[in-house]
Amino acid sequence: QDAVRRLLYFVDYDARVKAIANHPKLLAVVSRLLVAEAVMFQDMALIKPPNGREKPWHQDHAYFELTPETKVVGVWIALDRAGIENGGMRVMPGWHRGRKFWHFQIRDLQICDSEMDGLQSERVAVPLEPGGCLIFDSYIPHGTPSNFTASRRRALQFHYYAVGAQKITAEERLAIWGGEANNISC
């Protein structure tokens, strides 16, 4: 299990996880943020093993074949205690408002490291106890540091958009988000 970093699209195979992803109170909050009925379109289990590597800074919207105007809400639920020492979430509060970064394939699809250098004072750690939840906009830059402990850090993540969300092609997504696709270097 320590070799697996992420599992996708399993909600329909486990009634307990499906109940979490579709909990009426959670859907009510997400729908309110979307200003429309929420539809879950992605589910993931995120596993950071002992000594597991970082997830570099990124914006989730860069991974989705959705128009830039499509509102997306992410829900990150800690299954284990998630702190800085074991790879808990960190965010750049307020940076989701109208700011889109080019993403590059370096250690992962990520924001260029030089864009984030010198911004340590703006980074905020979001420690969570098991069952704790972070709800965030898909434009907020975020990442998780390496796990420097002997314990794994597990989380569930769900992404929701509004009914009727507009989709784009993979090529269109790359033209919007991919630096290399636009002859921009990192």
N, C-alpha and C positions, 0 to 999 in steps of 0.2 A: 504493500500500500504506500510505502514511502517513495516509490518510483512514479506514482500517478500525481500529477499536479492539478488536473481539472477534469471533471466529468460534466457532460452536457446532456440536456434534454432527457431527463429521467423522471420528471414530475408525474407524468401520466402512468408510471409504473409503481408508484408508492403512494398509497392513500394518505399517509401521514404528512408527507412533504407536499402533496397536492393541497391538503387542507391548510397548510401554512401559507403557501403561495396564493391561495384564493380565500384567505380568511376575510370575512366581511369587514372587519375593522381596518385591516391593512388596505383592502381595495378601496374603502371609503376615503382614506387618507391620500392614496395615490391618485384616485379619480379627482379629488379636490385639487391636487397639485397640477394635474393635467387639464383641469377644467373640462373634463369629458369622461366618459366611461373608459376605465382602464382595461387593457388587454395585455396579458403576460405573453411575451414573445420569446423570451430566453430564460432558461434556468441553468444554473451551474452550481456544482460543488467545488469549492476551492480548497486545495490541500497544500499546506506548506510544511514539509517534513522538517525534522531537526536538521539544522544547517542548510535549510532550503534557501534558494537565492531570492533576490528582490524581484518585485514586479515594478519596473520603472514607471516614472511619471507618464500619465496618458489621460486622454479623455475618452470615455466609453463610446461616445457618438462616432468616433473615428472607425470603430469596428462594424458599425451597422450600415446596411444598405438602405438608408432612409434619408429623405431630404434634410438639409441642415435646419429647416424650420420645424421639423417634427419634434415635438416635446417627448423626451424619454426620461423616465424616473427609474433609478436603480435602488434596490433594497438589498443591503448587505447584512446578514444575520450571523453573528458569531456563534459557533457551536462549542468552541473552547475559549478560554480567556484569550483576548487579542490585545497585546500591548506592543510597544515599540521593540522590546527585546525578542519577541517571537513573530514579528512580521504583521503587526496590526496596521490598520488603515491610517493614512495621513492624507490630508486634503489641503487645498489652497482656497480658503473661504472667500466668497465673493467673485472669484475669478471665472465663474461660469457665465457671467453677464456679458454676452457679446464678444467673447474672446475665443478664437479658434486657433489652435496651434497646428503647424505641419507635424506630421508623424513620420518617423523613419524606422526602417527595419534594422535595428542595431542589436540589442540584447533581446528585444521583443519589439512589437510595434509600439513606438514610444515617442514622446516629445524629446527633442534633442537635449542632451544633458546640459549644454551651454545655455539653453533657455532658462533652465532651473537653477543654475549656479548662482550663488550669492543671494538666494531668496529664502535661506533657512529661517529667517525671522518671520516669514509669512506662512510657513508650514505649520499646520496644526495636527497633532496626533489625536486620534479618536479611539482611546482605549475602550474596549467593551468586555463585559463579563459574558459568560455563556447565556445566550438568549437575547443579548443586547442587539440593537438594530440601528443602522445608519441608513437614512433615506436621503438620496442625493440626485442632483441634476446630471444628465449625461455629459454636460459641458464642463463640469468642475474637474480641474486637474487633480489627480490622486494617484497614489501608488502605495506599495507596501515594502518595507525594508526586509532584508534577509532575516531569517530565523536563527538567532544565535543561542537558542536553548536546546535541550535534549528532548523537548516535547513537540509534537506536531500542532499546527494551528489550522483548524478547519472552519469553513464558513459556507453558508448558502448565499447565492446571489440571484436575484430575479430582476428582469428588466421588463418594464411596461411602457406601452404607448397608448394613445387614444384610438378608439374605434375610428377606422377610416384613414389611418396613417398612410402617408405617401412614400412609396418605395422607389429606389433608384437601382441602377445596375452596379456591379462591382467596379466597372471602368469609371462610372460617374463618381462613385465613392472615392476612388483613388485620385481622381482629378481634383476633388474637393479637399481631401485630407492628406494625400501622399506627397511628401516633399520630393522624393526621388522622381515620381511620376511627373513632376512639374519642373524638373531640372534645377531643383534647389538642393544645396548641400547642407549637411549638418555640421 
